[in-house]
Amino acid sequence: MVNKDIKILLVEDDPFLLSMYSTKFELEEFKVICADDGEEGLRLAKSSAPTIILLDILMPKMNGFEVLEELKKDKITRHIPVILLTNLNQKDEIEKGLALGADDYLIKAHFMPSEVVDKIKKVIG
């Protein structure tokens, strides 16, 4: 799959991180759709058919766990791979995210944007 055929939905409430990641993905020639809260992320997931979703957990309106639960309940979005990208790094939160159906769980502080790009490529094959 060529990068320009891959549409990433980036759901992140920090404007700096949203900009940094979207710029990095665009430089890699991915199509990027951005949402800055959980409700908007869920709406865009249903309306824009992304290839993969990068989802923060701590967000306004609807947290990432709630978004992930809704995504996995919906027959339209349940097949979309989701990578949780967060600073929550407690074992129980990681296990909860994976149990809810996330394909991977990345701690923002531990990964450079280029490593996140590599993870995306690995998850979507």
Contacts in CASP RR format, 6 or more apart in sequence:
PFRMAT RR
TARGET T0000
AUTHOR 0000-0000-0000
METHOD contacts of the structure
MODEL  1
MVNKDIKILLVEDDPFLLSMYSTKFELEEFKVICADDGEEGLRLAKSSAP
TIILLDILMPKMNGFEVLEELKKDKITRHIPVILLTNLNQKDEIEKGLAL
GADDYLIKAHFMPSEVVDKIKKVIG
1 124 0 8 1.000
1 125 0 8 1.000
2 29 0 8 1.000
3 28 0 8 1.000
3 29 0 8 1.000
3 30 0 8 1.000
4 29 0 8 1.000
4 30 0 8 1.000
4 31 0 8 1.000
5 51 0 8 1.000
6 30 0 8 1.000
6 31 0 8 1.000
6 51 0 8 1.000
6 52 0 8 1.000
6 120 0 8 1.000
6 124 0 8 1.000
7 30 0 8 1.000
7 31 0 8 1.000
7 32 0 8 1.000
7 33 0 8 1.000
7 48 0 8 1.000
7 49 0 8 1.000
7 50 0 8 1.000
7 51 0 8 1.000
7 52 0 8 1.000
8 25 0 8 1.000
8 30 0 8 1.000
8 31 0 8 1.000
8 32 0 8 1.000
8 33 0 8 1.000
8 50 0 8 1.000
8 51 0 8 1.000
8 52 0 8 1.000
8 53 0 8 1.000
8 54 0 8 1.000
8 120 0 8 1.000
9 33 0 8 1.000
9 34 0 8 1.000
9 35 0 8 1.000
9 41 0 8 1.000
9 44 0 8 1.000
9 45 0 8 1.000
9 48 0 8 1.000
9 50 0 8 1.000
9 52 0 8 1.000
9 53 0 8 1.000
9 54 0 8 1.000
10 18 0 8 1.000
10 21 0 8 1.000
10 22 0 8 1.000
10 25 0 8 1.000
10 32 0 8 1.000
10 33 0 8 1.000
10 34 0 8 1.000
10 35 0 8 1.000
10 54 0 8 1.000
11 34 0 8 1.000
11 35 0 8 1.000
11 36 0 8 1.000
11 37 0 8 1.000
11 38 0 8 1.000
11 40 0 8 1.000
11 41 0 8 1.000
11 44 0 8 1.000
11 53 0 8 1.000
11 54 0 8 1.000
11 55 0 8 1.000
11 56 0 8 1.000
11 59 0 8 1.000
11 64 0 8 1.000
11 67 0 8 1.000
12 18 0 8 1.000
12 21 0 8 1.000
12 34 0 8 1.000
12 35 0 8 1.000
12 36 0 8 1.000
12 54 0 8 1.000
12 56 0 8 1.000
12 59 0 8 1.000
12 85 0 8 1.000
13 36 0 8 1.000
13 37 0 8 1.000
13 56 0 8 1.000
13 58 0 8 1.000
13 59 0 8 1.000
13 60 0 8 1.000
14 56 0 8 1.000
15 36 0 8 1.000
17 108 0 8 1.000
18 34 0 8 1.000
18 36 0 8 1.000
20 113 0 8 1.000
21 54 0 8 1.000
21 85 0 8 1.000
21 113 0 8 1.000
21 116 0 8 1.000
22 32 0 8 1.000
22 34 0 8 1.000
24 113 0 8 1.000
24 114 0 8 1.000
24 116 0 8 1.000
24 117 0 8 1.000
25 32 0 8 1.000
25 117 0 8 1.000
25 120 0 8 1.000
26 32 0 8 1.000
28 117 0 8 1.000
30 120 0 8 1.000
33 44 0 8 1.000
33 48 0 8 1.000
33 50 0 8 1.000
35 41 0 8 1.000
35 43 0 8 1.000
35 44 0 8 1.000
36 59 0 8 1.000
37 59 0 8 1.000
37 60 0 8 1.000
37 61 0 8 1.000
37 62 0 8 1.000
38 59 0 8 1.000
38 60 0 8 1.000
38 61 0 8 1.000
38 62 0 8 1.000
38 63 0 8 1.000
38 64 0 8 1.000
38 66 0 8 1.000
38 67 0 8 1.000
39 61 0 8 1.000
39 62 0 8 1.000
40 61 0 8 1.000
41 67 0 8 1.000
42 62 0 8 1.000
42 67 0 8 1.000
42 70 0 8 1.000
42 71 0 8 1.000
44 50 0 8 1.000
45 53 0 8 1.000
45 67 0 8 1.000
45 71 0 8 1.000
45 77 0 8 1.000
45 80 0 8 1.000
46 74 0 8 1.000
46 76 0 8 1.000
46 77 0 8 1.000
50 80 0 8 1.000
51 80 0 8 1.000
51 81 0 8 1.000
51 124 0 8 1.000
52 80 0 8 1.000
52 81 0 8 1.000
52 82 0 8 1.000
52 83 0 8 1.000
52 120 0 8 1.000
52 123 0 8 1.000
52 124 0 8 1.000
53 71 0 8 1.000
53 80 0 8 1.000
53 81 0 8 1.000
53 82 0 8 1.000
53 83 0 8 1.000
54 82 0 8 1.000
54 83 0 8 1.000
54 85 0 8 1.000
54 116 0 8 1.000
54 120 0 8 1.000
55 64 0 8 1.000
55 67 0 8 1.000
55 68 0 8 1.000
55 82 0 8 1.000
55 83 0 8 1.000
55 84 0 8 1.000
55 85 0 8 1.000
55 102 0 8 1.000
56 64 0 8 1.000
56 84 0 8 1.000
56 85 0 8 1.000
56 86 0 8 1.000
57 63 0 8 1.000
57 64 0 8 1.000
57 65 0 8 1.000
57 84 0 8 1.000
57 86 0 8 1.000
57 88 0 8 1.000
57 93 0 8 1.000
58 64 0 8 1.000
58 86 0 8 1.000
58 87 0 8 1.000
58 88 0 8 1.000
64 84 0 8 1.000
65 96 0 8 1.000
65 97 0 8 1.000
65 100 0 8 1.000
68 82 0 8 1.000
68 84 0 8 1.000
68 97 0 8 1.000
68 100 0 8 1.000
68 101 0 8 1.000
68 102 0 8 1.000
69 100 0 8 1.000
70 77 0 8 1.000
71 77 0 8 1.000
71 78 0 8 1.000
71 80 0 8 1.000
71 82 0 8 1.000
72 78 0 8 1.000
72 100 0 8 1.000
72 101 0 8 1.000
81 103 0 8 1.000
81 123 0 8 1.000
81 124 0 8 1.000
82 101 0 8 1.000
82 102 0 8 1.000
82 103 0 8 1.000
83 102 0 8 1.000
83 103 0 8 1.000
83 104 0 8 1.000
83 105 0 8 1.000
83 106 0 8 1.000
83 116 0 8 1.000
83 119 0 8 1.000
83 120 0 8 1.000
83 123 0 8 1.000
84 97 0 8 1.000
84 102 0 8 1.000
84 104 0 8 1.000
84 105 0 8 1.000
84 106 0 8 1.000
85 106 0 8 1.000
85 108 0 8 1.000
85 116 0 8 1.000
86 93 0 8 1.000
86 105 0 8 1.000
86 106 0 8 1.000
86 107 0 8 1.000
86 108 0 8 1.000
87 107 0 8 1.000
87 108 0 8 1.000
87 109 0 8 1.000
88 94 0 8 1.000
88 107 0 8 1.000
89 107 0 8 1.000
89 109 0 8 1.000
89 110 0 8 1.000
94 105 0 8 1.000
97 105 0 8 1.000
98 105 0 8 1.000
103 123 0 8 1.000
104 119 0 8 1.000
104 123 0 8 1.000
106 116 0 8 1.000
106 119 0 8 1.000
111 119 0 8 1.000
END
